[in-house]
Amino acid sequence: MAVTRLLPAPAPPSICIQKNPENSRLPPHLAQTLRPRLAGRSPGWGTLPAAEGSRPLRAPPPRPPEPFAGPPLPSSRLPFSSLRAPKMQRRFCTLLLLASQCMGSAAGLFPFGEPDFSYKRSNCKPIPAPMLLCRGIEYQSMRLPNLLGHETVQEVLEQASTWIPLVQKQCHPDTRKFLCSLFAPVCIDDLDEIIQPCHSLCEEVKESCAPVMSAFGFPWPDMLDCSRFPKDNDLCIPLASSDHILPVTREAPKVCDACKNKNEDDNDIVENLCKNDFALKIKVKEIAYINGDTKITPETKSKTIYKLNGLTERDLRKIVLWLKGGLQCTCDEMNDINVPYLVMGQKQAGELVITSLKRWQKGQRAFKRFSRSIRKLQC
């Protein structure tokens, strides 16, 4: 399963709709939020669970929501899981490797086709534990198909994981709430109406995150056109009030062991090489995230081989390098994948695992001495 980089998961956002399986009640602020929106609607189509001491809310009769207008977008998959280095995608991969991350999805990269908002009977599924994007959110059941047309839990897992960098950017406190309202919309028994994010929620997240995306050449995707979401006086997930916004905590991100700055000189680098099975000077062609690990595919014509144990040059034609646990740590060394890198590592269970990764800077004295020393090296 392909996923993107993950820094320490942010604190669970304050979600206005909550399904508690133990007492089937919603938090008090939900009743306060939704009661005016349900005023005047016909009762008799099921009761929303209410908070203690409050009158039950009545859900509206089922009606299909307005479908998204506009032409379908290309159905290319996983905007983050397999970004290629050339052109704008190369530049945006750089962003994904920073401690500050953001969502990247232009129309050509957006992984979903036209969503199906036609009326369908509720199909509530538990939010899966591996769904890091919405882990710890205040409700436990999600609706399938979701608002992006995903019909299976596996598809949701594959696609939702690629948007974690947007949350890690912390460009808005409600970013995760907004994304989860699309990927894992709340599912309430006896309520067939799809609960979408409110127009204001989309606008606020867009205002905060779109400039970051634009700086890397990616416009706000048409799929998230805020005009397609209902106004705030309708039944929808609203922007959190200031009373329910948790303070944003910025934990120091964990640095990947292979990327830690050890202030090594040329002798240390040569000594480190002798402890490893391979040493390569590479340029990055592609970066992907699979099962929490970072998969790095080098450009085949830009490799310089300094050491190989148990591998031939023929094996290197389709070489793949792995940074274990790369989704849970940062690697500032790779904040510019347009430059070459010196990577060293070991062969583990048939995989080439990176133990040291350094940016190769032209003219840097240590690397010049390393290049000279490596020719006469005897480990």
C-alpha positions as CSV (number, residue, x, y, z in Angstrom):
1,M,0.0,0.0,0.0
2,A,1.5,3.3,-1.0
3,V,1.4,6.2,1.3
4,T,3.1,9.5,1.8
5,R,5.4,11.0,4.5
6,L,4.2,11.1,8.0
7,L,5.4,13.3,10.8
8,P,4.0,12.8,14.3
9,A,0.2,12.8,14.0
10,P,-1.4,16.1,14.9
11,A,-3.9,16.3,17.8
12,P,-7.4,15.1,16.8
13,P,-9.4,18.0,15.5
14,S,-12.7,19.0,17.0
15,I,-15.3,17.4,14.8
16,C,-18.9,18.7,15.0
17,I,-20.4,15.3,14.3
18,Q,-19.7,12.3,16.6
19,K,-21.1,8.8,16.7
20,N,-20.5,7.2,20.1
21,P,-21.3,3.5,19.9
22,E,-21.7,3.2,23.7
23,N,-24.5,5.7,24.2
24,S,-25.3,6.8,20.6
25,R,-25.1,10.4,21.7
26,L,-23.5,13.4,20.1
27,P,-21.4,16.0,21.9
28,P,-23.4,19.0,23.2
29,H,-21.8,21.4,20.7
30,L,-23.2,19.3,17.9
31,A,-26.8,19.8,19.0
32,Q,-26.1,23.5,19.3
33,T,-24.6,23.6,15.8
34,L,-27.1,21.5,13.9
35,R,-30.4,22.4,15.7
36,P,-30.9,25.7,13.7
37,R,-30.1,23.9,10.5
38,L,-32.7,21.2,11.1
39,A,-35.4,23.7,12.1
40,G,-38.4,23.6,9.9
41,R,-37.6,20.3,8.3
42,S,-40.2,17.5,8.3
43,P,-39.8,15.1,11.2
44,G,-40.4,11.4,11.0
45,W,-37.3,10.2,9.1
46,G,-35.3,9.0,12.1
47,T,-33.9,10.7,15.1
48,L,-30.3,12.0,15.4
49,P,-28.9,11.0,18.8
50,A,-28.9,14.0,21.1
51,A,-26.7,15.1,23.9
52,E,-27.7,14.4,27.5
53,G,-30.5,16.6,28.7
54,S,-31.4,17.8,25.2
55,R,-34.4,17.1,23.0
56,P,-33.7,14.6,20.1
57,L,-32.9,16.1,16.8
58,R,-35.0,15.0,13.8
59,A,-33.2,14.2,10.6
60,P,-34.7,15.5,7.3
61,P,-36.3,13.1,4.8
62,P,-33.7,11.5,2.5
63,R,-32.9,13.5,-0.6
64,P,-30.0,13.2,-3.0
65,P,-27.5,16.0,-2.6
66,E,-26.6,18.2,-5.5
67,P,-24.1,16.4,-7.7
68,F,-20.7,18.0,-8.5
69,A,-20.9,19.9,-11.7
70,G,-18.2,20.1,-14.3
71,P,-16.3,17.7,-16.4
72,P,-14.6,14.7,-14.8
73,L,-11.0,15.0,-14.0
74,P,-8.3,12.5,-15.1
75,S,-8.2,9.4,-12.9
76,S,-4.5,9.2,-12.3
77,R,-3.8,7.6,-8.9
78,L,-2.0,8.6,-5.8
79,P,-0.8,12.2,-6.2
80,F,1.9,11.7,-3.5
81,S,2.7,8.0,-3.6
82,S,4.6,8.1,-6.9
83,L,5.6,11.7,-7.7
84,R,8.3,11.8,-10.4
85,A,11.2,14.2,-10.2
86,P,11.0,16.0,-13.6
87,K,9.4,19.4,-14.0
88,M,6.9,20.6,-11.3
89,Q,6.5,17.1,-9.8
90,R,10.2,17.1,-9.0
91,R,9.9,20.4,-7.2
92,F,6.8,19.3,-5.2
93,C,8.5,16.1,-4.0
94,T,10.9,18.4,-2.3
95,L,8.1,19.8,-0.2
96,L,7.0,16.3,0.8
97,L,10.4,15.7,2.3
98,L,10.4,18.8,4.5
99,A,9.2,18.8,8.0
100,S,6.6,21.2,6.8
101,Q,4.4,19.4,4.3
102,C,1.5,20.3,2.2
103,M,-1.0,18.7,-0.2
104,G,-0.1,18.6,-3.9
105,S,-2.7,17.8,-6.4
106,A,-3.2,19.6,-9.7
107,A,-5.9,18.4,-12.0
108,G,-3.5,16.1,-13.8
109,L,-2.4,14.5,-10.6
110,F,-5.8,14.3,-8.8
111,P,-6.4,10.7,-8.2
112,F,-10.2,10.6,-8.3
113,G,-12.7,10.7,-11.1
114,E,-16.0,12.5,-10.9
115,P,-17.5,11.6,-7.5
116,D,-20.9,9.9,-7.4
117,F,-23.1,11.9,-5.1
118,S,-26.3,10.1,-6.2
119,Y,-28.5,8.9,-3.4
120,K,-27.5,5.5,-1.9
121,R,-28.5,3.7,1.2
122,S,-26.2,4.3,4.2
123,N,-23.3,1.8,4.3
124,C,-21.6,2.4,7.6
125,K,-18.1,1.0,8.1
126,P,-15.8,1.4,11.1
127,I,-12.9,3.8,10.4
128,P,-10.0,1.4,10.0
129,A,-7.1,1.7,12.4
130,P,-4.5,2.0,9.6
131,M,-6.2,5.1,8.3
132,L,-3.7,7.6,9.8
133,L,-5.4,10.6,8.2
134,C,-8.5,10.2,10.4
135,R,-7.0,8.2,13.3
136,G,-8.4,9.5,16.7
137,I,-11.1,11.5,15.1
138,E,-14.2,11.9,17.2
139,Y,-16.5,9.5,15.4
140,Q,-16.0,5.8,14.7
141,S,-18.1,5.1,11.6
142,M,-17.6,6.3,8.0
143,R,-19.9,6.2,5.1
144,L,-19.1,4.3,1.9
145,P,-19.1,5.2,-0.9
146,N,-17.4,8.4,0.4
147,L,-17.7,11.8,-1.1
148,L,-14.8,11.1,-3.5
149,G,-16.4,8.0,-4.9
150,H,-14.3,5.4,-3.1
151,E,-16.4,2.3,-2.5
152,T,-14.1,0.0,-0.5
153,V,-12.1,0.5,2.6
154,Q,-8.9,-0.6,0.8
155,E,-9.3,2.1,-1.8
156,V,-9.9,4.7,1.0
157,L,-6.8,3.6,2.8
158,E,-4.7,3.9,-0.3
159,Q,-5.9,7.3,-1.3
160,A,-6.4,9.0,2.0
161,S,-2.8,8.2,3.1
162,T,-1.5,10.3,0.3
163,W,-3.0,13.5,1.8
164,I,-1.3,13.3,5.2
165,P,1.3,15.9,4.2
166,L,-1.4,18.5,4.1
167,V,-2.2,17.9,7.7
168,Q,1.5,18.0,8.6
169,K,1.8,21.4,7.1
170,Q,-0.7,22.7,9.7
171,C,-1.8,25.4,7.4
172,H,-5.2,25.4,9.1
173,P,-6.5,23.8,12.3
174,D,-9.4,22.3,10.5
175,T,-7.5,20.8,7.6
176,R,-7.8,17.2,8.9
177,K,-11.5,17.7,9.6
178,F,-12.1,18.9,6.1
179,L,-10.2,16.0,4.5
180,C,-11.9,13.4,6.8
181,S,-15.3,14.8,5.9
182,L,-14.5,13.8,2.3
183,F,-12.6,10.6,2.8
184,A,-14.4,9.3,5.8
185,P,-17.7,11.1,6.0
186,V,-19.6,10.6,9.2
187,C,-22.2,7.8,9.0
188,I,-25.1,8.0,11.4
189,D,-27.8,5.2,11.6
190,D,-31.2,6.2,10.2
191,L,-29.7,9.3,8.5
192,D,-29.4,8.7,4.8
193,E,-28.5,12.2,3.8
194,I,-24.8,12.7,3.0
195,I,-23.2,15.1,5.3
196,Q,-20.8,17.2,3.4
197,P,-18.3,19.9,4.6
198,C,-19.8,23.3,4.8
199,H,-18.8,26.0,2.2
200,S,-17.1,28.1,4.9
201,L,-15.0,25.1,6.1
202,C,-13.7,24.6,2.6
203,E,-13.0,28.3,2.0
204,E,-11.1,28.7,5.2
205,V,-8.8,25.7,4.5
206,K,-8.4,26.8,0.9
207,E,-7.4,30.3,2.0
208,S,-4.7,28.9,4.3
209,C,-3.3,26.1,2.1
210,A,-3.8,27.2,-1.5
211,P,-0.9,29.7,-1.3
212,V,1.5,27.0,-0.2
213,M,0.4,24.8,-3.1
214,S,0.6,27.6,-5.5
215,A,4.2,28.3,-4.5
216,F,5.0,24.9,-5.8
217,G,3.1,25.2,-9.1
218,F,-0.1,23.5,-8.0
219,P,-3.5,25.2,-8.0
220,W,-6.3,24.3,-5.6
221,P,-7.8,21.3,-7.3
222,D,-11.2,21.7,-9.1
223,M,-12.5,18.6,-7.2
224,L,-12.4,20.8,-4.1
225,D,-14.2,23.8,-5.6
226,C,-15.8,25.2,-2.5
227,S,-18.8,26.4,-4.4
228,R,-19.9,22.8,-4.7
229,F,-20.3,22.4,-0.9
230,P,-23.5,23.5,0.9
231,K,-23.9,26.8,2.6
232,D,-23.6,27.0,6.4
233,N,-27.3,27.1,7.0
234,D,-27.7,23.6,5.6
235,L,-26.8,20.3,7.3
236,C,-23.0,20.1,6.9
237,I,-19.8,20.0,8.8
238,P,-19.0,23.6,9.8
239,L,-15.9,25.4,10.6
240,A,-15.0,24.9,14.2
241,S,-15.8,27.7,16.5
242,S,-13.0,29.2,18.5
243,D,-14.4,27.5,21.6
244,H,-13.7,24.1,20.1
245,I,-10.4,24.6,18.3
246,L,-7.6,22.9,20.1
247,P,-4.3,24.8,20.3
248,V,-1.9,23.6,17.7
249,T,1.1,21.9,19.2
250,R,4.2,21.7,17.1
251,E,6.2,18.8,18.2
252,A,9.8,18.5,17.1
253,P,9.7,16.0,14.3
254,K,11.8,12.9,14.5
255,V,14.8,13.0,12.1
256,C,15.5,9.8,10.2
257,D,18.6,8.0,11.5
258,A,20.1,7.9,8.0
259,C,19.7,11.7,7.6
260,K,21.1,12.9,10.9
261,N,23.9,15.4,10.6
262,K,26.8,13.7,12.2
263,N,29.4,16.4,11.2
264,E,31.5,13.7,9.5
265,D,34.8,14.6,7.8
266,D,36.1,12.7,4.8
267,N,37.8,10.0,7.0
268,D,34.5,9.4,8.9
269,I,32.7,9.0,5.5
270,V,35.3,6.5,4.3
271,E,35.1,4.6,7.5
272,N,31.3,4.5,7.3
273,L,31.6,3.2,3.7
274,C,33.6,0.2,5.0
275,K,30.7,-0.7,7.3
276,N,28.2,-0.9,4.6
277,D,27.5,-3.1,1.6
278,F,27.0,-0.4,-1.0
279,A,27.8,3.3,-1.6
280,L,26.4,5.2,-4.5
281,K,26.2,8.7,-5.8
282,I,22.7,9.1,-7.2
283,K,20.1,11.5,-8.5
284,V,16.5,10.9,-7.5
285,K,14.1,9.8,-10.2
286,E,11.1,8.9,-8.1
287,I,10.1,8.8,-4.4
288,A,7.2,6.7,-3.1
289,Y,5.9,5.7,0.3
290,I,5.0,2.0,0.9
291,N,3.9,0.6,4.2
292,G,5.5,3.4,6.1
293,D,8.9,3.2,4.3
294,T,10.3,5.6,1.7
295,K,11.1,4.0,-1.6
296,I,13.8,5.9,-3.7
297,T,14.3,5.1,-7.3
298,P,17.6,6.6,-8.7
299,E,18.0,7.8,-12.2
300,T,19.9,5.0,-14.0
301,K,22.2,7.3,-16.0
302,S,23.3,9.4,-13.1
303,K,24.7,6.8,-10.7
304,T,28.3,6.6,-9.6
305,I,29.2,3.3,-7.9
306,Y,31.7,3.4,-5.1
307,K,31.1,0.1,-3.5
308,L,29.0,-3.0,-4.1
309,N,28.8,-6.2,-2.2
310,G,26.8,-9.0,-3.8
311,L,25.4,-6.8,-6.6
312,T,26.4,-6.4,-10.1
313,E,26.0,-3.3,-12.4
314,R,23.2,-5.3,-14.2
315,D,21.3,-5.5,-10.9
316,L,21.6,-1.7,-10.5
317,R,19.7,-1.0,-13.7
318,K,16.5,-1.4,-11.8
319,I,17.8,-0.5,-8.4
320,V,15.5,0.5,-5.6
321,L,16.7,2.0,-2.3
322,W,14.7,2.0,0.9
323,L,14.6,4.4,3.8
324,K,13.0,2.4,6.6
325,G,10.4,4.2,8.6
326,G,10.7,7.2,6.3
327,L,7.0,8.0,6.7
328,Q,7.4,8.7,10.4
329,C,10.5,10.9,10.2
330,T,11.9,13.9,8.4
331,C,15.0,14.1,6.2
332,D,16.1,17.7,5.7
333,E,19.0,16.4,3.7
334,M,16.6,15.7,0.9
335,N,14.9,19.1,0.7
336,D,16.1,19.4,-2.8
337,I,15.9,16.3,-4.9
338,N,17.4,18.0,-7.9
339,V,20.9,17.6,-6.5
340,P,22.9,14.4,-6.2
341,Y,23.2,12.4,-3.1
342,L,25.7,10.0,-1.5
343,V,23.9,7.1,-0.1
344,M,25.3,4.1,1.8
345,G,23.5,1.1,3.1
346,Q,23.2,-2.6,3.7
347,K,21.4,-5.4,2.0
348,Q,18.7,-6.6,4.3
349,A,16.2,-9.4,3.4
350,G,16.9,-8.8,-0.3
351,E,16.4,-5.0,0.0
352,L,19.0,-2.2,-0.2
353,V,18.4,-0.3,3.0
354,I,19.9,3.2,3.4
355,T,21.9,3.8,6.5
356,S,23.5,7.1,5.5
357,L,22.2,9.8,3.1
358,K,24.1,13.0,2.4
359,R,23.6,15.8,-0.1
360,W,26.5,15.9,-2.5
361,Q,27.6,19.5,-2.8
362,K,30.0,20.4,-5.6
363,G,33.2,21.9,-4.3
364,Q,32.7,20.6,-0.7
365,R,36.2,19.7,0.5
366,A,35.1,16.5,2.3
367,F,33.5,15.1,-0.8
368,K,36.5,15.9,-2.9
369,R,38.8,14.1,-0.5
370,F,36.3,11.3,-0.4
371,S,36.4,10.9,-4.1
372,R,40.1,10.7,-4.1
373,S,40.3,8.4,-1.1
374,I,37.7,5.9,-2.4
375,R,39.9,5.0,-5.3
376,K,42.6,3.5,-3.1
377,L,40.3,2.3,-0.3
378,Q,40.8,-1.1,1.1
379,C,38.3,-2.1,3.8
